[in-house]
Each structure stands twice: as structure tokens, then as C-alpha cells.
Amino acid sequence: MEPTNPLLDDFVLSLSRRQPARVCFVPTASADSATYLVSFYRVFSGRCIPTDLTLFDSPLLTRRPARTSELAAFVGEQDVIYVGGGSTANLLAVWRAHGLDVILRDAWSNEIVLSGVSAGMVCWFNGGLTDSYGSVERLSKGLALIDASARPHYSGSEERRRVDHRTIADAEMEPGYAVDDGAALHFAGTALAEAVSSRPEAGAYRVDRLEGRVVETRLPIRFLGAGSGTSAGPTHSPKLHDDSDLVRVGRGSLITVVIWPHGARTFEGHGAGSGLGSRKGAPKARRRSGLGARVG
């Protein structure tokens, strides 16, 4: 959600099964911040049918929906779920207390687009790094729709990056994906369809462990702005990091992830390698329970 740059938000809206899309903002990670809600409505009003889902009781903000028992029906009416940033650990705990984690898995299998920024990115994966505990630490037991770890704001913090590399090298955290601020990962089901960006310099990366060392590989990425095209970005010879036994290929960071419903067909004709475009004839995703069998 970049107030002065609509490219990623427009991309998310383009994935909706209906237009105008019903977009539900979920600010749980910020304890349902009223300021965050105002920002969402200012950015999305006039571009979709915006609404919000809140779980904290406040004298200034009416909870929506009013009862936990109404969550499943409320979520089922939406086309896009947009999860805001904040504390990933708190978000997951509150969702599980209300059964929203299970409801969102069902939404995913019923062709509702799941998306989010920062904590709203990490939650869909097995885990990643978080500052929810006061320092940068490993977080596990995400929703595990994507069987990998996730790294938001990857190049924005050297401390976060070093902790990430150490935990992967020591096999404390599994390999996965990373993106810079202004970049997004689009998954079709559980497969990465493409990386896109709202900023020409933003990158997306695959982060793996190889013989006890961490390898970063810059992924091809499609800039969504004028003169857009797919680029793998600058390439570098792999080199050993002086402090953290890091083997680097390219460079890295992450803010947004877009997850297309499990089992849905990717679309055709929406840019190089994207598989996005017309939804006509796309088969309905198969409904099943237990999506994302691995948890943490």
C-alpha cells in the first residue's frame, strides 16, 4: 500500500475474479490501527469496493463483523484479502484464537486472492524473521500455504539480513524467498508465477543453503511501470560474505506477496512469463481441507 505509487495495488486488483473487486483490509498485526484503516480507505476508495475485518474491541471502532461466528460468511463474500503490516506473532495468535487461520485457508481454495505487506506477507509462509519479540528473531508456525520461509524488507536492514543468513546457514530456518520494498511475489497455487515491482530498482530473491552457506539468487522481475519488462537485474559472481559465510548471487529485500488460490489456472497474456490476463474459462479451484500441510 504505497499512497503515491498505485502499481502494486493495481496489480493485486487485477487478479480479482470480479470487477470492481471487493477488497477486505485486515489490520490485525497493527491491533486494528484506526490510522492504518484510514490510509487503506484513502488509497482504495474509488478503485474497488473496500471493507475491513477487525478483531479488537474498541470504543472508537466497531468490530467488523460483530461476532466471530460471522467471520466465515464475511470472508466468503470478498474477492481480495489484503493483510496489513505490524506484529506477525500477534497476528497469528489472534487469528488462531478466532479460527480465522482456517477460514483464510478455505478462502484460498475458493479463488479468493490473498495478499499483504510485511507481516501480511510472512503469515502465508512456514515462517520467517520478525521483530515481534523486540529484536529480530526467527518465527515459525505461519499458515504454511507456501512451503518456504519469507523475508520482508530484505535489503532495508543489515541486521535483519545477517540474522537471516545465520539462521539458514545453521539450519535453524529453512530456505525461501526475499523481496525488497516495492517488490512482490505472485504465486499461482503453491508455485511462484512471477515477481513484480513498483520500483525499477526493487528486487526479489531465492535464498538457499548450500553446504552450510547461504546463496542468494536474484529472480527475474517485471517492473509494472512505464517501459515495463522482465529483468533478472544485475548479476555478480558468487562471493563469500566476510562475516556470515554468505554466498551471494545478485542482491536482495521484500514487502508484498500475492497468493493466487490453490489449484487455479494461471492466466495468459499479461506480460512476460506472468501467465496473467483474462480469467474466462478458468476452472474453479478444488476445495480441500488441510491446505499447507507443513506448519513451522
C-alpha positions as a printed NumPy array, in Angstrom:
array([[  0.   ,   0.   ,   0.   ],
       [  2.055,   2.895,  -1.346],
       [ -0.098,   6.089,  -1.3  ],
       [  1.841,   7.752,  -4.129],
       [  2.525,   4.621,  -6.168],
       [ -0.543,   2.519,  -7.123],
       [  1.249,  -0.043,  -9.292],
       [  1.317,  -2.984,  -6.872],
       [ -2.184,  -2.302,  -5.591],
       [ -3.463,  -2.161,  -9.178],
       [ -1.728,  -5.474,  -9.83 ],
       [ -3.483,  -7.056,  -6.846],
       [ -6.85 ,  -5.688,  -8.004],
       [ -6.263,  -7.118, -11.484],
       [ -6.215, -10.641, -10.024],
       [ -9.77 , -10.392,  -8.7  ],
       [-12.407, -12.75 , -10.051],
       [-14.874,  -9.817, -10.164],
       [-14.624,  -6.149, -11.065],
       [-14.951,  -3.958,  -9.185],
       [-13.28 ,  -6.155,  -6.625],
       [-14.474,  -6.491,  -3.049],
       [-11.259,  -5.848,  -1.119],
       [-11.099,  -6.585,   2.597],
       [ -8.319,  -4.985,   4.631],
       [ -7.193,  -6.982,   7.697],
       [ -5.128,  -4.795,  10.076],
       [ -4.765,  -7.379,  12.875],
       [ -0.959,  -7.038,  13.01 ],
       [ -1.319,  -3.356,  13.962],
       [ -4.001,  -4.119,  16.583],
       [ -6.595,  -2.758,  14.155],
       [ -4.978,   0.674,  13.981],
       [ -7.564,   3.322,  13.079],
       [ -4.872,   5.354,  11.319],
       [ -3.965,   2.35 ,   9.168],
       [ -7.627,   1.841,   8.307],
       [ -7.965,   5.464,   7.218],
       [ -4.903,   5.06 ,   4.981],
       [ -6.419,   1.96 ,   3.383],
       [ -9.704,   3.668,   2.563],
       [ -7.934,   6.741,   1.194],
       [ -5.826,   4.571,  -1.128],
       [ -8.532,   2.142,  -2.287],
       [-11.753,   4.174,  -2.346],
       [-12.969,   4.659,  -5.91 ],
       [-10.824,   1.754,  -7.189],
       [-12.768,  -1.147,  -5.67 ],
       [-15.422,  -1.924,  -3.055],
       [-13.359,  -1.583,   0.124],
       [-14.201,  -3.028,   3.517],
       [-12.288,  -4.183,   6.593],
       [-12.155,  -7.045,   9.067],
       [-11.306,  -6.122,  12.666],
       [-10.983,  -8.363,  15.714],
       [-10.154,  -5.942,  18.543],
       [-12.939,  -4.35 ,  20.573],
       [-12.571,  -0.581,  20.769],
       [-14.915,   2.19 ,  21.925],
       [-13.917,   4.179,  18.838],
       [-14.049,   1.399,  16.258],
       [-16.938,  -1.006,  15.791],
       [-15.709,  -4.562,  15.311],
       [-16.478,  -6.   ,  11.867],
       [-18.077,  -8.479,  11.705],
       [-19.617,  -8.175,  15.147],
       [-19.199, -11.863,  16.076],
       [-16.502, -14.463,  15.499],
       [-19.199, -16.848,  14.292],
       [-19.822, -14.482,  11.354],
       [-16.225, -14.457,  10.1  ],
       [-16.532, -17.322,   7.602],
       [-19.522, -15.804,   5.819],
       [-17.944, -12.351,   5.826],
       [-14.639, -13.548,   4.336],
       [-16.501, -15.655,   1.782],
       [-18.081, -12.507,   0.325],
       [-14.702, -10.97 ,  -0.541],
       [-12.592, -11.166,  -3.697],
       [ -9.276,  -9.986,  -2.228],
       [ -7.906, -10.214,   1.315],
       [ -5.284,  -7.527,   1.97 ],
       [ -3.343,  -8.011,   5.224],
       [ -1.502,  -5.059,   6.748],
       [  1.859,  -4.925,   8.486],
       [  2.788,  -4.946,  12.155],
       [  3.46 ,  -7.821,  14.553],
       [  3.398, -11.163,  12.748],
       [  3.433, -13.121,  16.022],
       [  0.425, -11.231,  17.39 ],
       [ -1.428, -11.554,  14.081],
       [ -1.051, -15.343,  14.035],
       [ -2.054, -15.727,  17.673],
       [ -5.201, -13.613,  17.293],
       [ -6.209, -15.299,  14.03 ],
       [ -5.912, -18.743,  15.605],
       [ -7.898, -17.678,  18.658],
       [-10.799, -16.771,  16.351],
       [-10.325, -19.59 ,  13.818],
       [ -9.512, -17.047,  11.105],
       [ -6.458, -19.054,  10.058],
       [ -8.693, -21.944,   8.97 ],
       [-11.184, -19.581,   7.323],
       [ -8.436, -17.991,   5.235],
       [ -7.197, -21.419,   4.11 ],
       [-10.708, -22.143,   2.89 ],
       [-10.847, -18.745,   1.166],
       [ -7.597, -19.574,  -0.644],
       [ -9.087, -22.791,  -2.012],
       [-12.188, -20.916,  -3.169],
       [-10.444, -18.462,  -5.52 ],
       [-10.162, -15.538,  -3.109],
       [ -6.878, -13.718,  -3.645],
       [ -4.692, -13.476,  -0.53 ],
       [ -2.214, -10.616,  -0.341],
       [ -0.409,  -8.485,   2.179],
       [  2.553,  -6.368,   3.161],
       [  5.336,  -7.082,   5.658],
       [  3.668,  -9.202,   8.401],
       [  0.913,  -9.69 ,   5.829],
       [  3.497, -11.396,   3.658],
       [  5.226, -13.607,   6.227],
       [  1.972, -15.055,   7.569],
       [  1.24 , -17.098,   4.425],
       [  4.595, -18.946,   4.604],
       [  6.004, -21.518,   7.038],
       [  7.735, -18.667,   8.849],
       [ 10.497, -16.119,   8.54 ],
       [ 12.042, -13.323,  10.556],
       [ 10.12 , -10.949,  12.803],
       [ 10.78 ,  -8.122,  15.231],
       [  7.59 ,  -9.003,  17.127],
       [  9.619, -10.009,  20.193],
       [ 11.639,  -6.776,  20.487],
       [ 14.577,  -7.929,  18.387],
       [ 14.941,  -9.668,  15.042],
       [ 14.226, -13.352,  15.654],
       [ 13.058, -16.461,  13.85 ],
       [  9.316, -17.007,  13.601],
       [  7.79 , -20.391,  12.841],
       [  4.261, -21.774,  12.577],
       [  2.975, -19.459,   9.89 ],
       [ -0.086, -20.566,   7.927],
       [  2.21 , -22.594,   5.631],
       [  0.219, -22.101,   2.449],
       [  3.626, -21.662,   0.812],
       [  6.143, -24.294,   1.907],
       [  9.106, -21.958,   2.364],
       [ 10.316, -19.124,   4.588],
       [  9.736, -15.433,   3.823],
       [ 11.786, -12.259,   4.225],
       [ 10.192,  -8.797,   4.025],
       [ 12.259,  -5.568,   3.853],
       [ 15.227,  -7.693,   2.846],
       [ 17.788,  -5.068,   1.86 ],
       [ 16.422,  -2.43 ,   4.233],
       [ 18.162,  -3.769,   7.359],
       [ 21.66 ,  -5.205,   7.537],
       [ 20.915,  -6.669,  10.987],
       [ 17.839,  -8.487,   9.707],
       [ 19.801,  -9.851,   6.774],
       [ 22.68 , -11.119,   8.914],
       [ 20.312, -12.867,  11.342],
       [ 18.522, -14.402,   8.384],
       [ 21.723, -15.736,   6.847],
       [ 22.935, -17.127,  10.166],
       [ 19.697, -18.986,  10.898],
       [ 19.638, -20.5  ,   7.419],
       [ 23.324, -21.452,   7.47 ],
       [ 22.835, -23.122,  10.884],
       [ 19.703, -24.919,   9.594],
       [ 17.524, -23.145,  12.187],
       [ 15.304, -21.808,   9.409],
       [ 14.507, -23.271,   6.033],
       [ 15.361, -21.601,   2.705],
       [ 12.778, -19.453,   0.941],
       [ 12.125, -16.099,  -0.692],
       [ 13.047, -12.468,  -0.102],
       [ 11.992,  -9.186,  -1.683],
       [ 12.93 ,  -5.522,  -1.487],
       [ 10.406,  -2.876,  -0.537],
       [  8.343,  -2.232,  -3.643],
       [  8.574,  -5.82 ,  -4.914],
       [  6.006,  -8.63 ,  -4.819],
       [  5.87 , -12.371,  -5.334],
       [  2.88 , -13.777,  -7.212],
       [  2.133, -17.439,  -6.518],
       [ -0.259, -19.5  ,  -8.61 ],
       [ -1.3  , -22.132,  -6.125],
       [  1.972, -23.045,  -4.431],
       [  4.167, -22.298,  -7.459],
       [  5.897, -18.971,  -7.978],
       [  4.398, -17.464, -11.149],
       [  6.463, -14.278, -11.256],
       [  7.987, -11.426,  -9.303],
       [  6.761,  -7.894,  -9.989],
       [  7.766,  -4.461,  -8.725],
       [  6.502,  -0.913,  -8.401],
       [ 10.05 ,   0.474,  -8.334],
       [ 12.617,  -0.133, -11.083],
       [ 15.384,  -0.943,  -8.598],
       [ 13.404,  -3.32 ,  -6.364],
       [ 14.476,  -6.947,  -6.404],
       [ 13.21 , -10.402,  -5.451],
       [ 15.414, -13.329,  -4.432],
       [ 15.566, -17.009,  -3.728],
       [ 17.625, -17.678,  -0.587],
       [ 19.025, -21.2  ,  -0.24 ],
       [ 21.519, -23.139,   1.853],
       [ 24.404, -24.86 ,   0.074],
       [ 26.947, -26.841,   2.093],
       [ 26.396, -24.712,   5.167],
       [ 26.479, -21.442,   3.267],
       [ 23.71 , -19.136,   2.127],
       [ 23.186, -18.476,  -1.569],
       [ 21.111, -15.52 ,  -2.792],
       [ 19.862, -15.726,  -6.376],
       [ 18.175, -12.684,  -7.863],
       [ 14.94 , -13.67 ,  -9.602],
       [ 13.644, -12.27 , -12.897],
       [ 11.28 ,  -9.438, -12.052],
       [  8.736,  -7.459, -14.074],
       [  8.53 ,  -3.718, -13.432],
       [  4.891,  -2.665, -13.559],
       [  5.545,   0.925, -14.622],
       [  6.197,   2.649, -17.928],
       [  8.512,   0.714, -20.221],
       [  7.904,  -2.367, -18.103],
       [  9.627,  -5.615, -18.902],
       [ 11.174,  -8.611, -17.23 ],
       [ 14.698,  -8.298, -15.964],
       [ 16.936, -10.515, -13.906],
       [ 18.717,  -7.412, -12.636],
       [ 22.487,  -7.068, -12.273],
       [ 24.441, -10.265, -11.944],
       [ 27.558, -10.861,  -9.884],
       [ 29.992, -13.69 ,  -9.425],
       [ 29.233, -15.611,  -6.231],
       [ 31.384, -14.425,  -3.34 ],
       [ 31.848, -15.345,   0.278],
       [ 30.497, -12.824,   2.799],
       [ 33.269, -11.851,   5.234],
       [ 31.121, -12.115,   8.381],
       [ 28.341, -14.607,   7.785],
       [ 29.581, -17.225,   5.326],
       [ 27.197, -15.885,   2.721],
       [ 27.482, -16.771,  -0.94 ],
       [ 25.68 , -14.028,  -2.893],
       [ 24.291, -14.089,  -6.408],
       [ 22.754, -10.675,  -7.096],
       [ 21.315,  -8.581,  -4.254],
       [ 18.092,  -8.509,  -2.159],
       [ 14.698,  -7.492,   0.104],
       [ 10.679,  -7.991,   0.442],
       [  7.403,  -6.19 ,   1.277],
       [  4.419,  -7.7  ,  -0.544],
       [  3.272, -11.177,  -1.502],
       [  0.308, -12.084,  -3.695],
       [ -1.014, -15.651,  -3.481],
       [ -3.365, -16.987,  -6.126],
       [ -5.814, -19.664,  -4.945],
       [ -4.562, -23.231,  -4.854],
       [ -5.432, -25.232,  -7.937],
       [ -6.471, -22.265, -10.081],
       [ -5.068, -21.97 , -13.585],
       [ -2.648, -19.152, -14.296],
       [ -3.813, -16.684, -16.903],
       [ -2.443, -15.918, -20.333],
       [ -1.205, -12.77 , -21.983],
       [ -0.314, -10.474, -19.083],
       [  3.341,  -9.741, -19.685],
       [  6.476, -11.814, -19.982],
       [  6.254, -15.03 , -18.049],
       [  3.368, -13.866, -15.894],
       [  0.53 , -16.07 , -17.092],
       [ -1.964, -13.396, -16.026],
       [ -4.773, -11.84 , -18.008],
       [ -8.288, -12.964, -18.935],
       [ -9.979, -15.198, -16.374],
       [-12.599, -16.599, -18.743],
       [-12.744, -20.36 , -18.655],
       [-10.508, -20.691, -15.612],
       [-11.515, -23.805, -13.688],
       [-12.799, -23.388, -10.16 ],
       [-10.188, -24.254,  -7.552],
       [-10.766, -27.593,  -5.875],
       [-11.921, -27.201,  -2.313],
       [ -9.99 , -29.284,   0.178],
       [ -9.094, -29.252,   3.817],
       [ -5.644, -29.215,   5.377],
       [ -4.036, -26.826,   2.894],
       [ -0.382, -26.251,   3.602],
       [  0.297, -29.487,   5.444],
       [  3.563, -28.262,   6.932],
       [  3.252, -25.851,   9.816],
       [  6.552, -24.438,  11.032]])
